[in-house]
């Protein structure tokens, strides 16, 4: 009985946190919880047009578990401008996940394999080289992949 009660209490707390996140975001975005996506898009577009990633700082910080909208904006600007310095400097994500994906996006667009060495997560490094191989059609990059599964995919037929 105690386990069931504990599970119900934990579920209820999780629900409150999720709803709280939604409500807080709505309040931060002027009462409209869907406004943040519009705002993010407009600010990112303006940052791309002006070639100024610092405009992403106009977005609010993340609330609870949501990804920081500024990190998403930095990634969009870095990819559009093909500028890895934005990936190097802009991100607040402590795990580096979005930063790694910023590098992968630019490497995939430019075909520049030297970007892959900046990635922290070994699985993402492999994915970067896999993407470079697909873009450049150069199977030599498959040899840079460490894990067996992605390497097999890389060496397989296009």
Secondary structure by P-SEA (a helix, b strand, c coil): caaaaaaaaaaaaaaaaaaaaaaaaaaaaccccaaaaaaaaaaaaaaaaaccccccccccccccccccaaaaaaaaaaaaaccccccccccccccaaaaaaaaaaaaaaccccccccccccaaaaaaaaaaaaaaacccccccccccaaaaaaaaccc
